């Protein structure tokens, strides 16, 4: 099942507190970037972020976005824009440190 355009638009609106969010389509799904850092994506109408030490404190559930992919964290509370902002910022900080 591919992600709907409506869900993608909703997630981008929810991430509107962050300047620098970009979205790229990939085989019916969407990759999400914050200031050019790939932090997650929208898969089957679910917002997923990469797993890093910095975002473990949010106690998100691990899921696999598609067969043979690495596990990612599922962001279940997509209605809380402040929480989404915090999750994205913390995830990107962790990804920058891993480089």
ROMARPA-554498 format. One record per residue: x, y, z of N, C-alpha, C, O in turn; residue number from 1. Coordinates in nm, 2 decimals, always signed. Layout:
N
n.xx	n.yy	n.zz	ca.xx	ca.yy	ca.zz	c.xx	c.yy	c.zz	o.xx	o.yy	o.zz	i
X	Y	Z	X	Y	Z	X	Y	Z	X	Y	Z	NUM
...
This chain:
99
n.xx	n.yy	n.zz	ca.xx	ca.yy	ca.zz	c.xx	c.yy	c.zz	o.xx	o.yy	o.zz	i
+0.08	-0.12	+0.00	+0.00	+0.00	+0.00	+0.09	+0.12	+0.00	+0.18	+0.14	+0.09	1
+0.07	+0.21	-0.09	+0.15	+0.34	-0.10	+0.08	+0.44	-0.01	-0.04	+0.43	+0.03	2
+0.16	+0.54	+0.02	+0.11	+0.65	+0.10	+0.02	+0.74	+0.02	+0.06	+0.77	-0.10	3
-0.08	+0.79	+0.08	-0.17	+0.88	+0.00	-0.11	+1.02	+0.00	-0.04	+1.06	+0.10	4
-0.15	+1.10	-0.10	-0.10	+1.23	-0.11	-0.16	+1.32	+0.00	-0.09	+1.41	+0.05	5
-0.28	+1.29	+0.04	-0.35	+1.36	+0.15	-0.27	+1.34	+0.28	-0.25	+1.44	+0.36	6
-0.23	+1.22	+0.31	-0.15	+1.19	+0.44	-0.02	+1.26	+0.43	+0.03	+1.32	+0.53	7
+0.05	+1.25	+0.32	+0.18	+1.32	+0.30	+0.16	+1.47	+0.32	+0.24	+1.53	+0.40	8
+0.06	+1.53	+0.27	+0.03	+1.68	+0.28	+0.00	+1.71	+0.43	+0.05	+1.81	+0.48	9
-0.07	+1.62	+0.50	-0.10	+1.64	+0.64	+0.03	+1.64	+0.72	+0.05	+1.73	+0.81	10
+0.12	+1.54	+0.70	+0.24	+1.53	+0.77	+0.33	+1.66	+0.75	+0.39	+1.71	+0.84	11
+0.34	+1.70	+0.63	+0.42	+1.82	+0.60	+0.36	+1.94	+0.67	+0.43	+2.03	+0.71	12
+0.23	+1.95	+0.67	+0.16	+2.06	+0.75	+0.20	+2.05	+0.90	+0.23	+2.15	+0.96	13
+0.19	+1.93	+0.95	+0.23	+1.91	+1.09	+0.37	+1.95	+1.12	+0.40	+1.99	+1.23	14
+0.46	+1.93	+1.03	+0.60	+1.96	+1.04	+0.63	+2.11	+1.01	+0.75	+2.15	+1.00	15
+0.53	+2.19	+0.99	+0.54	+2.33	+0.95	+0.61	+2.42	+1.05	+0.65	+2.53	+1.01	16
+0.63	+2.37	+1.17	+0.71	+2.45	+1.27	+0.85	+2.46	+1.24	+0.93	+2.54	+1.29	17
+0.90	+2.37	+1.15	+1.04	+2.35	+1.12	+1.06	+2.41	+0.98	+1.00	+2.36	+0.88	18
+1.15	+2.51	+0.97	+1.19	+2.56	+0.84	+1.30	+2.46	+0.79	+1.38	+2.41	+0.87	19
+1.30	+2.43	+0.66	+1.40	+2.34	+0.61	+1.36	+2.20	+0.59	+1.44	+2.11	+0.56	20
+1.23	+2.17	+0.60	+1.17	+2.03	+0.57	+1.15	+2.02	+0.42	+1.09	+2.10	+0.36	21
+1.21	+1.91	+0.37	+1.18	+1.88	+0.23	+1.14	+1.74	+0.22	+1.16	+1.65	+0.31	22
+1.07	+1.71	+0.11	+1.01	+1.58	+0.09	+1.03	+1.53	-0.05	+1.01	+1.61	-0.15	23
+1.08	+1.41	-0.07	+1.11	+1.35	-0.20	+1.03	+1.22	-0.22	+1.04	+1.13	-0.13	24
+0.96	+1.21	-0.33	+0.89	+1.08	-0.35	+0.99	+0.97	-0.38	+1.09	+0.99	-0.44	25
+0.95	+0.85	-0.34	+1.03	+0.73	-0.36	+0.94	+0.61	-0.37	+0.89	+0.56	-0.27	26
+0.92	+0.56	-0.49	+0.84	+0.43	-0.51	+0.71	+0.43	-0.43	+0.68	+0.33	-0.36	27
+0.63	+0.54	-0.44	+0.50	+0.54	-0.37	+0.50	+0.59	-0.23	+0.40	+0.60	-0.17	28
+0.62	+0.61	-0.18	+0.64	+0.66	-0.04	+0.71	+0.79	-0.05	+0.74	+0.84	-0.16	29
+0.75	+0.84	+0.07	+0.82	+0.98	+0.07	+0.93	+0.98	+0.17	+0.92	+0.93	+0.28	30
+1.05	+1.03	+0.13	+1.16	+1.05	+0.21	+1.15	+1.19	+0.27	+1.12	+1.28	+0.20	31
+1.19	+1.21	+0.40	+1.18	+1.34	+0.46	+1.32	+1.38	+0.51	+1.40	+1.31	+0.56	32
+1.35	+1.51	+0.48	+1.48	+1.57	+0.51	+1.45	+1.70	+0.59	+1.35	+1.77	+0.58	33
+1.55	+1.72	+0.69	+1.55	+1.85	+0.76	+1.68	+1.91	+0.74	+1.78	+1.85	+0.79	34
+1.69	+2.02	+0.68	+1.82	+2.09	+0.65	+1.91	+1.99	+0.58	+2.03	+1.98	+0.62	35
+1.86	+1.92	+0.48	+1.94	+1.83	+0.40	+1.98	+1.70	+0.47	+2.06	+1.62	+0.42	36
+1.93	+1.67	+0.59	+1.96	+1.55	+0.66	+1.84	+1.45	+0.65	+1.73	+1.49	+0.69	37
+1.86	+1.34	+0.59	+1.75	+1.24	+0.57	+1.72	+1.18	+0.71	+1.80	+1.11	+0.77	38
+1.61	+1.21	+0.77	+1.57	+1.17	+0.90	+1.47	+1.06	+0.91	+1.45	+1.00	+1.01	39
+1.39	+1.04	+0.80	+1.28	+0.95	+0.81	+1.20	+0.95	+0.68	+1.25	+0.99	+0.57	40
+1.08	+0.90	+0.69	+0.99	+0.90	+0.58	+0.85	+0.87	+0.61	+0.82	+0.84	+0.73	41
+0.77	+0.87	+0.51	+0.63	+0.84	+0.53	+0.61	+0.71	+0.45	+0.62	+0.71	+0.32	42
+0.57	+0.60	+0.52	+0.56	+0.47	+0.46	+0.42	+0.42	+0.49	+0.39	+0.40	+0.61	43
+0.34	+0.38	+0.39	+0.21	+0.32	+0.42	+0.13	+0.41	+0.52	+0.07	+0.36	+0.61	44
+0.13	+0.54	+0.49	+0.05	+0.64	+0.58	+0.10	+0.63	+0.72	+0.02	+0.64	+0.81	45
+0.23	+0.61	+0.74	+0.29	+0.61	+0.88	+0.41	+0.70	+0.87	+0.49	+0.69	+0.78	46
+0.43	+0.79	+0.97	+0.55	+0.87	+0.99	+0.66	+0.79	+1.06	+0.63	+0.75	+1.18	47
+0.77	+0.76	+1.00	+0.88	+0.69	+1.06	+1.00	+0.77	+1.06	+1.03	+0.85	+0.97	48
+1.08	+0.76	+1.17	+1.21	+0.83	+1.18	+1.32	+0.72	+1.21	+1.30	+0.62	+1.27	49
+1.44	+0.76	+1.17	+1.56	+0.67	+1.19	+1.58	+0.66	+1.34	+1.55	+0.75	+1.42	50
+1.64	+0.55	+1.38	+1.67	+0.53	+1.52	+1.81	+0.58	+1.56	+1.91	+0.53	+1.50	51
+1.81	+0.67	+1.65	+1.94	+0.72	+1.71	+1.93	+0.72	+1.86	+1.81	+0.73	+1.91	52
+2.04	+0.73	+1.93	+2.03	+0.74	+2.08	+1.95	+0.85	+2.12	+1.88	+0.85	+2.22	53
+1.96	+0.97	+2.05	+1.90	+1.09	+2.10	+1.74	+1.08	+2.09	+1.68	+1.16	+2.16	54
+1.68	+1.00	+2.01	+1.54	+0.99	+2.01	+1.48	+0.87	+2.08	+1.36	+0.85	+2.08	55
+1.56	+0.79	+2.15	+1.51	+0.68	+2.22	+1.42	+0.73	+2.34	+1.33	+0.65	+2.39	56
+1.45	+0.84	+2.39	+1.37	+0.90	+2.51	+1.23	+0.92	+2.48	+1.15	+0.93	+2.58	57
+1.19	+0.92	+2.36	+1.05	+0.94	+2.32	+0.97	+0.80	+2.33	+0.84	+0.81	+2.31	58
+1.03	+0.69	+2.35	+0.97	+0.56	+2.37	+0.87	+0.53	+2.26	+0.76	+0.49	+2.28	59
+0.93	+0.54	+2.14	+0.85	+0.51	+2.02	+0.87	+0.36	+1.98	+0.97	+0.30	+2.02	60
+0.77	+0.30	+1.92	+0.77	+0.16	+1.88	+0.86	+0.14	+1.75	+0.85	+0.22	+1.66	61
+0.94	+0.03	+1.75	+1.02	+0.00	+1.63	+0.93	-0.08	+1.53	+0.85	-0.17	+1.57	62
+0.94	-0.04	+1.41	+0.87	-0.10	+1.30	+0.96	-0.11	+1.18	+1.06	-0.04	+1.17	63
+0.94	-0.20	+1.09	+1.01	-0.22	+0.97	+0.93	-0.16	+0.85	+0.82	-0.21	+0.83	64
+0.98	-0.05	+0.79	+0.90	+0.01	+0.69	+0.86	-0.07	+0.56	+0.75	-0.06	+0.51	65
+0.95	-0.16	+0.53	+0.93	-0.25	+0.41	+1.02	-0.37	+0.42	+1.12	-0.36	+0.50	66
+1.00	-0.47	+0.35	+1.08	-0.59	+0.36	+1.23	-0.56	+0.33	+1.26	-0.49	+0.24	67
+1.31	-0.61	+0.41	+1.46	-0.60	+0.41	+1.51	-0.46	+0.45	+1.63	-0.44	+0.43	68
+1.43	-0.38	+0.50	+1.47	-0.25	+0.55	+1.51	-0.26	+0.70	+1.47	-0.35	+0.77	69
+1.59	-0.16	+0.74	+1.62	-0.15	+0.89	+1.50	-0.10	+0.96	+1.42	-0.03	+0.91	70
+1.49	-0.14	+1.09	+1.38	-0.09	+1.17	+1.39	+0.06	+1.19	+1.50	+0.12	+1.19	71
+1.28	+0.12	+1.21	+1.27	+0.27	+1.23	+1.17	+0.29	+1.35	+1.10	+0.19	+1.38	72
+1.17	+0.41	+1.40	+1.07	+0.44	+1.51	+0.94	+0.49	+1.44	+0.95	+0.58	+1.35	73
+0.83	+0.44	+1.49	+0.70	+0.49	+1.44	+0.65	+0.61	+1.53	+0.65	+0.60	+1.65	74
+0.62	+0.72	+1.47	+0.57	+0.84	+1.54	+0.42	+0.83	+1.54	+0.36	+0.85	+1.43	75
+0.37	+0.79	+1.65	+0.22	+0.77	+1.66	+0.14	+0.90	+1.68	+0.03	+0.91	+1.63	76
+0.20	+0.99	+1.76	+0.12	+1.11	+1.79	+0.16	+1.22	+1.69	+0.24	+1.31	+1.72	77
+0.10	+1.21	+1.57	+0.14	+1.31	+1.47	+0.05	+1.44	+1.48	+0.07	+1.53	+1.40	78
-0.03	+1.45	+1.58	-0.12	+1.57	+1.60	-0.05	+1.67	+1.69	-0.08	+1.79	+1.69	79
+0.06	+1.63	+1.76	+0.13	+1.72	+1.85	+0.25	+1.78	+1.78	+0.35	+1.72	+1.76	80
+0.23	+1.90	+1.72	+0.33	+1.96	+1.64	+0.46	+1.99	+1.71	+0.57	+1.98	+1.66	81
+0.45	+2.03	+1.84	+0.57	+2.06	+1.92	+0.65	+1.94	+1.94	+0.77	+1.94	+1.93	82
+0.58	+1.83	+1.97	+0.65	+1.70	+1.99	+0.72	+1.65	+1.86	+0.83	+1.61	+1.86	83
+0.65	+1.67	+1.75	+0.71	+1.63	+1.62	+0.83	+1.71	+1.59	+0.93	+1.66	+1.55	84
+0.83	+1.84	+1.62	+0.95	+1.93	+1.60	+1.06	+1.87	+1.69	+1.17	+1.86	+1.64	85
+1.03	+1.84	+1.81	+1.14	+1.79	+1.90	+1.20	+1.66	+1.85	+1.32	+1.64	+1.86	86
+1.11	+1.57	+1.81	+1.16	+1.44	+1.76	+1.25	+1.46	+1.64	+1.35	+1.40	+1.63	87
+1.21	+1.54	+1.54	+1.29	+1.56	+1.42	+1.42	+1.63	+1.46	+1.53	+1.58	+1.41	88
+1.42	+1.73	+1.54	+1.55	+1.80	+1.58	+1.64	+1.70	+1.65	+1.76	+1.70	+1.62	89
+1.59	+1.63	+1.74	+1.67	+1.53	+1.82	+1.73	+1.42	+1.72	+1.84	+1.38	+1.73	90
+1.64	+1.37	+1.63	+1.68	+1.27	+1.54	+1.80	+1.32	+1.45	+1.90	+1.25	+1.43	91
+1.78	+1.44	+1.40	+1.88	+1.50	+1.31	+2.01	+1.53	+1.39	+2.12	+1.51	+1.33	92
+2.00	+1.57	+1.51	+2.13	+1.59	+1.59	+2.20	+1.46	+1.61	+2.32	+1.45	+1.59	93
+2.13	+1.35	+1.63	+2.19	+1.22	+1.65	+2.25	+1.17	+1.52	+2.36	+1.11	+1.52	94
+2.18	+1.20	+1.40	+2.24	+1.16	+1.27	+2.36	+1.23	+1.24	+2.45	+1.18	+1.18	95
+2.37	+1.36	+1.27	+2.48	+1.44	+1.25	+2.60	+1.39	+1.33	+2.72	+1.39	+1.28	96
+2.58	+1.35	+1.45	+2.69	+1.30	+1.53	+2.74	+1.17	+1.48	+2.86	+1.14	+1.50	97
+2.66	+1.09	+1.42	+2.70	+0.96	+1.36	+2.79	+0.97	+1.24	+2.87	+0.87	+1.21	98
+2.79	+1.08	+1.18	+2.87	+1.10	+1.05	+3.02	+1.09	+1.08	+3.10	+1.10	+0.99	99
